[in-house]
Structures are given as C-alpha cells and as structure tokens.
Amino acid sequence: MSTVRLFLDTPLGADGSAALEREHAHYLFNVMRLGAGDTVTVFNGKDGEWSATVAEAGKKRGLLSLTAQTRPQSEPPDIELLFAPIKKARTDFIVEKACELGCRRLRPVFTRYTNSERLNLPRLRAHMVEAAEQCGGLSIPTLDDPLKLRDVLAGWTGRLLIFCNEARTAPEISTALAGLDRGTPVSILVGPEGGFAPEEMKAIQAIDSALPVSLGPRILRADTAAVSAITMVQSKLGDWG
Ligand code: SAM
C-alpha cells in the first residue's frame, strides 16, 4: 500500500520537522491509524516532495520529522482552464479532474447562460488538495475568484485561447493543435450547459489569439468537454509527451 500523502502549508526543509495541525493529526492518527515511526509523504507546492516519519502522534497535534526529499519541486505545464460554473457536483468534478490532469490555474467565468453564480471556493480548493494528494501532484492549481467572461476577454493579453466551440464548425482539436510547440502557454475556454450566447461567440472570435476547436461530432456536457479538452492539450502540448 502506498504511503499516505499530505499537502502541508508549511516550509519543508532539511532542517527537519513539520508540525501537524488538528485536522492532519486527526486524519493521520485517527482515520489512517498511523502512529510514531510510521512513514508519510508530504509536499507543500514549493519545496518538492519529502518522506517523513511520525515523531509525535497526539489527539490534536503531531510532529513529523523529515527524512529526505523524494522529488524536487516542478511546475505543471502552463495550462489554465476558464470554465463557466455548472451544478455543484459537476463543478466539483471539473475542478478535481483539472487538477489531476495537470492544469496550473483554474479561472471560473460567469457567462450569460451560466446557471449557478454561487461558488464555494474554499470547498473547491479542498477538492483540489485531495486530488493533488491522490494523483502525486507537487502543487495545487490556483483557483481565481470568478469574473465575468466579458471582463476577462476585454483584458486578454494575446495568450493562446483554445475556444471549445459547440457549434462544431471549427477544426477538430488535435488538428487545430498540430504545429504548436509543446510547452506553449495555453488557456482553454469551456462554456456552461446552455452554451455561449451569440454576443459571447462574437467577442471570443474577435480575440486574435483565440483558436476555435471542435471536440467531436457530439455535444458534450460542460464537464465532459473540460476533461476532453484538457486531455488533448496535455497530450499534444503538455507534459504527457
Ligand atoms: N447548449 C449548447 C448546445 O446545445 O449547443 C451545448 C453547450 S455544452 C453542454 C457546454 C460547453 O461544452 C460548450 O459551451 C462548449 O464549450 C463545450 N462543448 C460541448 N460539446 C462540444 C463540441 N462537440 N465541440 C466543442 N466544444 C464543445
């Protein structure tokens, strides 16, 4: 069984120890039944991944002693997802999968047909931490405060914007990505369940660096579209190659 992996928001360095707050102590010692001398893996998004042993196991506290850095810090590819929030569980799914698939930044955007304007960012961040712990990630993607799509487009700075266009008139995504260099910074835009409004389609197409793509002949749910687009971008331009 692989060792328990934890994201700790604390410096990790060769000088040796990392204090455990209540929630981590509870998880390690009550839920996972670990105790003094057991090994865990920790990361903090800055200092790489470290192996550690439990030095003190208390009810509400604990202490880990770091033994060695097992992986140096590295960043996921510069891929960000702009997505319109959808129903809660499906938004959770988008956020969790975007983290597992190696996005560096998540940018919720409100569009005309967005059907849920309430986002619980701390809860979404907790999902991302869990996903990173599970998938072996070394950092937690940044999760921006939601903005109106039109404001995001108004300030667009020329970065490649892969626009998932449900009209399916655009080239299929792998054709559209051919010829681009691996490592190209990429933003992916997926609309809400109601799709993009006509004026939004126009505003997106007016962006010079927008690249409309089709994700195949079928209409995908927004969460399916997000996963499909990230997968194709990672495979062609990201760190899967
Ligand atoms: N209500 C829209 C309609 O019936 O045309 C469908 C919107 S779809 C549920 C949600 C989002 O997923 C779209 O805005 C688009 O970004 C993306 N999407 C879904 N299917 C797609 C496809 N075949 N090609 C490109 N993007 C797609």
Residues whose N, C-alpha, C, O or C-beta is under 5 A from the ligand:
A	BS01	SAM	C164 N165 E166 R168 L189 V190 G191 P192 E193 G194 G195 F196 V213 S214 L215 G216 P217 R218 I219 L220 R221 A222 A225
